[in-house]
Amino acid sequence: MRTSRQTLAEATLAPGQVTERHYHEEAEELYAIVGGGGVLEVDGDVREVIAGDTILIPPGAWHTLTANEEGVRLLCCCVPPYSHDDTHFF
């Protein structure tokens, strides 16, 4: 879902799947873990995340998510809206 001010997307990672480490120059993100879990790294801070957790990822923070043996399902909200031009990879 996309509005003029935010985006909301659902994502699923299979067991052991890892997102490519990246950051958003302008957008802040919320990850709401709705199923499973994994390990989230934000600017070197590594934490286990499980269903029920919501994490704020500030603009400019490098981050990556690794799904645990169950996989992970999450909602991802970006403000301002997600843009490929605002997404920077290693």
C-alpha positions in Angstrom: 0.0 0.0 0.0 1.3 3.5 -0.9 0.0 6.9 0.0 1.6 10.3 -0.6 3.2 10.1 2.9 4.0 6.5 3.6 4.2 2.9 2.3 3.2 -0.3 4.0 4.4 -3.7 2.7 4.3 -7.3 3.9 7.5 -9.3 3.5 8.3 -13.0 4.1 11.8 -14.5 4.4 12.3 -18.2 4.1 14.3 -20.0 6.8 17.9 -18.8 6.7 17.1 -16.1 4.0 18.9 -12.8 4.5 18.1 -9.3 3.2 20.9 -7.4 1.5 22.4 -4.9 3.9 21.3 -1.4 3.0 20.1 2.0 4.3 17.6 4.6 3.3 18.9 8.2 3.1 15.6 9.9 3.9 13.1 7.2 5.0 12.7 5.9 8.5 11.3 2.3 8.6 9.2 0.4 11.1 9.6 -3.4 11.0 6.7 -5.1 12.7 7.4 -8.8 13.1 4.1 -10.7 12.7 5.4 -14.3 12.5 8.5 -16.3 13.1 11.6 -14.4 13.9 15.3 -13.9 13.1 18.3 -11.7 13.8 18.2 -8.0 12.9 21.3 -5.9 12.6 21.0 -2.1 12.7 24.2 -0.1 12.4 26.2 -2.9 14.2 23.6 -3.5 16.9 22.5 -7.2 16.6 19.3 -8.4 18.2 17.0 -11.4 18.0 13.5 -10.4 16.9 10.3 -12.4 17.3 6.6 -12.0 16.5 5.2 -9.0 18.4 8.4 -6.9 18.1 8.4 -3.6 16.3 11.7 -2.0 15.5 12.4 1.6 14.3 15.2 1.9 11.8 16.2 5.5 11.5 17.3 7.2 8.2 20.9 6.4 7.3 21.1 3.3 9.5 22.6 0.3 7.7 20.4 -2.8 8.3 19.9 -6.4 7.4 17.5 -9.2 8.6 18.3 -12.9 8.8 15.4 -15.3 9.2 15.6 -18.0 11.8 14.7 -21.7 11.2 11.0 -20.8 11.1 11.4 -18.0 8.6 10.0 -14.5 9.3 7.0 -12.5 8.2 6.9 -8.7 8.8 5.2 -5.5 7.9 7.5 -2.7 6.8 6.3 0.9 6.9 8.4 3.7 5.4 8.0 7.4 5.9 8.4 9.2 3.5 7.3 6.4 1.1 9.7 3.8 -0.1 11.8 4.7 -3.1 14.4 2.7 -5.0 16.3 6.0 -5.3 16.5 6.3 -1.5 17.8 2.7 -1.0 21.5 2.3 -0.9 23.4 -1.0 -0.9 26.8 -2.0 0.3 
